[in-house]
């Protein structure tokens, strides 16, 4: 029979894992890093995971206080993240991806948009804050560690997936994901706006 601690950790981990959805991000990340060398891609993933861990830990430890300090809400993050994703989607659609664009370095792509707002978006931030308030700091931090470990495993197999798709498959996927990312962006923005201006 699981202990209360194990049960709380399982619940917090599953909640965060569902929100982050590392498997669902595979096609998006493939499109973002299209044209990168294997070494650059792996470096981008390391930057993305490290940034994600830092962001989630910061919000787990002092998320509520940070939001209150700057007078912002999670819905403000949704609008900001949606705008970033929408710009990204436009670049992917008209330039065929940003991985080969010299205006962006692998480190920049790793931080924005892979770490934020794809891996650590408004949903992940909210879930982390709720886990802290509900289960305590230890459970919140352990759930972050477990979910980020799962993300690392998923990203490690990304090169194999890329080789299976080939150039033509990746190009088609890039266009489809641009539309998909634009839809996510619009949903983020609408959700944030509807919070501040609810329909009557």
Buried (B, 14 or more C-beta within 10 A) or exposed (E): EEEEEEEBBBBBBEBBBEBBBBEEBBBBBBBBBBBBEEEBBBBBBBBBBBBBBEBBBBBBBBBEEBBEEEEEBBBBBBBBBBBBBBEBBBBBBEEBBBBEBEEBBBBBBBBBBBBBBBBBBBBBBBBBBBBBEEBEEEBBBBBBEBBBEBBBEBBEEBBEBBEEBEEEEBBEBBBEBBEBBBEBBBEBBEBBBEBEEEEE
